[in-house]
Amino acid sequence: MNRKVVVVGLWSALALAACGGGGSGTDAASDSASATGSSGAGTTGATGTAASEVSTDTSGVSASATGTDTPPTSGETITGTTDPVATTGTGDTSASATAETSDTTTTLGSTSGIGSTGTTGSSDTGGESSSGGTTDTGVVEDPLWVTPNLWYSVENKLHYVMIDESDGSVVKLVTSTITTPLVDGFNGLTMLEDGSLLGSRVLGGVGTQIFHIPEPPVEPSMIAVDIIGMVPDTLLIEALYTDCKGLVYLMDSGVDLSSAAGNRLIRFTGDYLAGDLNYQVITDLQNATVADIDDLGPGIDAMGEITDGAGFAIDSGEVYLFDYNLGTGKKLGNGGTWGSHALGGPLFTDKKARLYLLDIDARIFEAHPVTLALSPVLVTGPKPEGDAPAGWSGLTGPLTECQSTLPQ
């Protein structure tokens, strides 16, 4: 089966000042995230120089650390098997690991990546804590919405990544098993304001299945998901995205999963959780400078605030500064493969927003939002039981309060 190799993430207007710079090199762990091909094998050269670089910007975006911490080892046990970091970089890998006997948790020590500055900053998190937060209206927010965390899904697994609020490092990766049969395709994912996850599975010739996980587990579990239905018109949807107002957008990949022909940014118009998957077109992207978009996520502006209309797009690991209102962008560098997500400053004690990338081998990095320099590997997810690449998914997490610039 051809496996799709393309990534997207919404990033930072701040990166305008660094177009084309800083996205290549080698990090302190000599890790590289590379993939080959486009639709079935992808073209990614995700390398970065991160651990030895120290940024002195004061814009509120995450700065790089000194690189004195030790990255996780490649032989770390993730889900009951020893999972060495893959080195082939091909987009159509075969799972060589044996079937997992149980889902487990990987717990890591603190490995301060690019997001760490050596200080914890203010302890005032605006009422946010691991037990949830309270809004000005007295509404208690879901704990997952007010703490730093990331999610991705491949085949019948859902992966939760707990992020340390003090330095942005990975605390642990938890793998759960999805018991509900889903379309065997690339996975899109977005977190809703109640902390639930809305997912998509796309397969050429079949279309896109939408599903919902009301209560994503933070401990290893066997979970059933709610299948909502298929997107009308047999659209090929590769990415889902929740904007600053809680509206859900989708990336329509048009005639195929590898070119810009027919690409559109669309938005659900009805109660999608109740099965209304009708949509409206927001932006025509087929004349955009990015060939294809695989993961939508928030951006980080010059003040370090989260944005939704201006950000980053990734096409097979090529990262672009991108305007989703106009459908235009400019290449900045390389990083990751398919997944990216920015976590807002209010989720961290130092108030700095951080960008994370997921590569084809399910390695998660922190990426500097200006230079694209990569941290050492923060964690490596498990190999699938089937033939999908380990990182065949978008990446999502909570979205902090922000001002929407997308058309309403």
C-alpha atoms as one frame of an Amber mdcrd trajectory, in Angstrom:
protein
   0.000   0.000   0.000   1.278   3.448  -0.841   1.798   5.447   2.304   1.336
   9.224   2.220   4.377  11.298   3.098   3.592  14.967   3.716   3.332  17.185
   6.821   1.790  20.483   7.830   1.707  22.769  10.753   0.610  26.374  11.256
   3.476  28.493  12.539   4.679  31.996  13.118   4.536  35.371  11.485   7.760
  35.922  13.383   9.499  33.517  11.069   9.251  36.083   8.278  12.500  37.420
   9.621  14.186  34.071   9.165  12.889  32.795   5.838  15.128  30.077   4.506
  17.424  29.904   7.504  18.393  27.525  10.219  16.463  24.434   9.178  19.355
  22.134   8.411  22.378  20.686  10.091  22.829  18.058  12.754  21.568  18.152
  16.343  23.486  17.083  19.432  22.120  13.583  19.242  23.046  13.300  15.545
  19.389  12.529  14.865  17.902  13.131  11.466  14.342  12.650  10.302  14.494
  11.725   6.650  11.989  10.164   4.294  11.915   9.604   0.570   9.178   9.885
  -2.016   6.048  12.019  -2.157   2.726  10.236  -2.072   3.945   6.790  -1.190
   7.375   7.533   0.207   7.749  11.249   0.853  10.666  13.667   0.601  11.854
  14.774   3.988  15.240  15.924   5.067  14.423  16.830   8.611  17.664  17.809
  10.213  18.423  20.625  12.579  21.175  22.216  14.612  19.637  22.766  17.969
  21.354  21.564  21.081  24.400  23.781  20.751  22.538  26.905  19.715  21.429
  29.521  22.193  18.876  32.056  21.043  18.610  35.451  22.674  15.366  36.584
  21.088  12.928  38.284  23.441   9.807  37.872  21.382   8.227  35.399  23.763
   8.887  32.422  21.521  10.745  29.466  22.904  14.549  29.785  22.828  17.071
  27.021  22.413  18.881  25.358  25.276  22.559  24.766  25.717  22.219  21.106
  24.850  23.777  19.655  27.970  20.974  17.163  28.515  21.123  13.628  27.229
  18.490  12.595  24.661  16.535   9.379  25.095  18.363   6.280  23.971  17.345
   4.564  20.771  16.774   1.205  22.437  14.140   2.443  24.848  11.180   0.168
  25.506   7.960   1.845  24.447   5.178  -0.738  24.228   6.572  -3.994  25.417
   9.204  -4.331  22.684  12.640  -2.817  22.291  12.182  -0.216  19.577  15.430
   0.976  18.001  15.193   4.179  16.022  14.569   3.339  12.385  17.290   4.443
   9.995  15.916   3.475   6.602  13.751   6.584   6.249  11.509   4.991   3.671
   7.868   5.922   3.513   6.556   2.388   3.160   8.174   0.540   5.988   7.257
  -2.877   7.282   6.731  -3.405  10.967   9.447  -5.754  12.103   8.434  -5.671
  15.736   6.416  -8.521  17.135   2.819  -8.013  18.200   2.560  -6.149  21.456
   1.409  -8.118  24.452   0.165  -5.053  26.286   0.132  -1.293  26.036   2.572
   0.396  28.346   3.936   3.747  29.306   7.365   5.169  28.553   8.569   7.564
  31.228  11.491   9.842  30.491  13.716  12.022  32.560  13.889  15.737  31.912
  15.591  16.462  28.603  15.466  20.172  28.039  15.206  20.767  24.335  14.868
  23.982  22.416  12.073  25.211  24.623  14.147  25.360  27.782  15.808  28.520
  28.960  16.989  27.281  32.341  14.354  29.229  34.245  10.865  28.330  35.252
   9.469  31.822  34.978   6.346  32.874  36.788   4.487  30.271  38.784   1.204
  31.991  37.943  -0.411  29.970  35.220  -3.643  31.885  35.087  -5.595  29.304
  37.040  -4.375  26.474  34.861  -3.148  23.244  36.387  -3.026  19.543  35.740
  -6.397  19.267  37.429  -8.046  21.725  35.086  -8.583  25.474  35.006 -11.418
  27.901  35.577 -12.432  30.541  33.055 -13.627  34.055  33.831 -17.175  32.753
  33.522 -16.586  30.120  36.184 -16.594  27.207  33.742 -14.144  24.458  34.672
 -11.983  23.603  31.664 -10.917  20.087  30.771  -7.466  19.235  32.217  -6.140
  18.295  28.762  -7.075  21.734  27.414  -5.051  23.622  30.030  -1.914  21.464
  30.275   0.779  20.783  27.637   0.193  17.485  25.835   0.391  15.988  22.341
  -1.457  13.172  20.535  -1.077  11.098  17.388  -2.597   7.873  16.081  -1.382
   5.131  13.740  -3.328   1.980  12.799  -5.125   0.748  15.948  -3.065   2.792
  18.416  -3.609   6.156  20.075  -0.508   7.790  21.559  -0.550  10.383  24.345
   2.584  12.439  24.998   2.766  14.212  28.345   4.839  17.409  28.162   6.639
  18.935  31.142   5.170  22.378  31.812   8.452  23.644  33.239  10.755  23.047
  30.257   8.787  21.503  27.387  10.481  18.112  27.616   8.586  14.830  27.297
   7.608  13.225  30.589   6.114  10.035  29.149   4.477   8.492  26.110   1.367
   6.376  26.706  -0.019   3.967  24.099  -3.641   2.794  24.075  -5.370   0.339
  21.733  -8.385   1.379  19.645 -10.818  -1.538  19.496 -13.139   0.022  16.893
 -12.193  -0.868  13.290 -11.142   2.244  11.343 -10.181   2.965   7.744  -6.581
   1.895   7.176  -5.283   5.289   6.131  -3.337   8.377   7.123  -4.588   9.845
  10.409  -5.559  13.466  10.971  -6.284  14.660  14.505  -7.411  17.778  16.360
  -8.282  18.497  19.966 -11.621  20.158  20.713 -12.205  22.638  23.528 -13.620
  19.945  25.817 -10.369  17.976  25.598 -11.846  15.343  23.277 -10.199  14.344
  20.005 -11.700  14.497  16.524  -9.919  12.252  14.049  -9.876  11.438  10.351
  -8.629   8.459   8.340  -8.133   8.988   4.600  -7.623   6.389   1.897  -7.504
   6.978  -1.840 -10.525   5.505  -3.624 -12.415   5.266  -0.336 -12.590   8.787
   1.062 -12.327  10.093   4.605 -13.793   8.637   7.776 -14.400  10.962  10.745
 -14.333   9.629  14.294 -14.490  11.042  17.821 -12.730  10.091  21.069 -14.792
  11.726  23.858 -12.354  10.972  26.682  -8.797  10.353  25.447  -7.003   8.111
  27.960  -3.827   9.272  29.663  -3.066   5.763  30.921  -2.745   2.616  28.741
  -6.297   1.519  27.871  -8.476  -0.404  25.461 -10.796   2.196  23.947 -13.765
   2.301  21.581 -14.163   5.388  19.395 -17.353   6.898  17.979 -17.450   6.666
  14.180 -19.307   9.736  12.923 -19.331   8.949   9.213 -17.685   9.641   5.849
 -17.034  13.175   4.587 -19.442  13.924   1.678 -18.282  13.874  -1.942 -15.557
  11.295  -1.212 -13.169  14.094  -0.257  -9.601  13.193   0.656  -9.011  14.951
   3.987  -5.498  14.853   5.405  -5.703  17.276   8.304  -8.115  18.606  10.895
  -7.713  21.841  12.810  -9.575  23.689  15.577  -9.319  27.481  15.296  -9.328
  30.148  17.987 -13.151  30.178  18.082 -13.509  26.417  18.278 -14.528  25.953
  14.638 -13.187  22.853  12.877 -11.347  23.095   9.546 -10.252  20.356   7.175
  -7.576  20.151   4.498  -9.130  18.816   1.292  -6.334  17.318  -0.808  -8.301
  17.482  -4.038  -7.745  14.898  -6.758  -4.938  13.045  -4.977  -2.826  12.958
  -1.842   0.364  14.394  -3.304  -0.320  17.447  -5.504  -1.937  20.864  -5.153
  -4.652  20.118  -7.728  -8.009  20.735  -6.087  -6.587  21.586  -2.660  -8.989
  23.570  -0.482  -9.312  24.634   3.119 -12.879  23.789   4.176 -14.890  24.046
   7.397 -17.722  22.062   8.931 -20.967  24.042   8.926 -23.182  21.904  11.143
 -23.129  19.738  14.240 -20.392  17.388  13.087 -20.423  15.373  16.301 -24.067
  14.568  15.592 -23.218  13.376  12.082 -23.640  16.580  10.043 -20.442  16.607
   7.976 -21.521  19.243   5.465 -18.897  21.870   4.776 -18.107  25.191   3.148
 -14.984  26.234   1.227 -12.860  28.831   3.039  -9.754  29.104   0.849  -8.772
  27.719  -2.557  -5.225  26.414  -2.158  -4.582  24.737  -5.510  -2.461  27.661
  -6.710  -0.507  27.825  -3.458   3.240  27.489  -3.295   2.878  24.387  -1.111
   2.147  21.237  -3.104   0.110  19.560  -0.395  -0.788  20.026   3.261  -0.975
  17.203   5.770  -1.281  18.721   9.227  -2.904  21.937  10.331  -1.927  23.555
  13.602  -1.637  26.954  15.305   1.118  29.465  14.653   3.175  31.700  16.932
   3.312  35.440  16.236   6.042  37.993  16.973   4.712  38.464  20.508   4.792
  34.749  21.195   1.010  34.473  20.991  -0.885  31.654  19.278  -2.449  32.476
  15.898  -4.728  30.486  13.606  -4.715  32.153  10.163  -1.003  32.759   9.695
   1.363  29.973  10.520   3.317  27.112   9.032   2.600  24.426   6.471   4.689
  21.314   5.917   4.912  19.341   2.705   6.882  16.118   3.224   8.951  17.810
   5.909   9.464  21.051   3.982   8.290  23.826   6.268   6.653  26.955   4.870
   5.547  30.236   6.344   1.953  30.102   5.165  -1.133  32.318   5.034  -4.250
  30.168   5.019  -6.422  33.133   4.084  -4.519  33.792   0.863  -3.104  30.354
   0.177   0.429  31.679  -0.203   3.635  30.715   1.508   7.419  30.774   1.462
   9.721  27.886   2.303  11.657  28.274   5.543  13.473  24.968   5.928  12.997
  21.307   6.809  11.725  19.455   9.853   9.561  16.506  10.852   7.580  14.532
   8.303   3.802  14.592   8.817   2.923  16.071  12.186   3.328  19.443  13.845
   1.656  21.354  16.633   2.393  24.540  18.586   1.593  24.702  22.297   0.850
  28.161  23.686   2.816  30.009  26.353   0.038  29.883  29.003   0.533  26.101
  29.162   4.103  26.544  30.443   5.491  28.117  33.586   7.938  30.250  31.594
   5.064  31.480  29.343   6.895  30.562  26.133   5.103  28.944  23.211   6.750
  25.831  21.789   6.583  24.010  18.469   6.763  20.212  18.167   7.313  18.024
  15.106   6.640  14.325  14.512   8.730  12.446  11.949   8.198   9.267   9.931
   9.838   7.125  12.630   7.537   8.551  15.342  10.324  10.642  16.826   9.160
  13.874  18.421  11.356  16.968  18.353  10.959  20.492  19.574  11.654  22.942
  16.755  12.720  26.544  17.113   9.863  28.568  15.604  12.243  30.957  13.834
  15.257  28.931  12.741  13.550  25.515  12.648  16.556  24.073  14.477  15.635
  20.765  16.092  16.178  19.585  19.627  17.522  16.125  20.355  14.850  13.434
  20.069  12.421  13.932  22.954  10.765  10.522  22.638  10.320   7.776  20.044
   6.944   6.135  19.619   6.433   2.409  19.026   6.395   0.618  15.695   2.922
  -0.306  14.401   1.804  -3.910  14.208   1.067  -3.510  10.480   3.010  -1.986
   7.588   2.379   1.706   8.274   5.293   4.012   9.096   5.451   4.617  12.841
   4.766   8.351  12.409   1.950   8.092   9.820  -0.182  10.742  11.523  -0.723
  14.375  12.184   0.040  15.776  15.647  -2.340  17.681  17.900  -2.763  19.147
  21.356  -4.628  21.933  23.150  -5.033  25.456  21.791  -4.632  28.385  24.162
  -6.790  31.482  23.961  -6.096  33.460  20.808  -7.567  35.980  18.364  -8.808
  34.381  15.154  -7.712  35.824  11.798  -9.568  33.264   9.704 -12.815  34.303
   7.964 -15.878  33.616  10.101
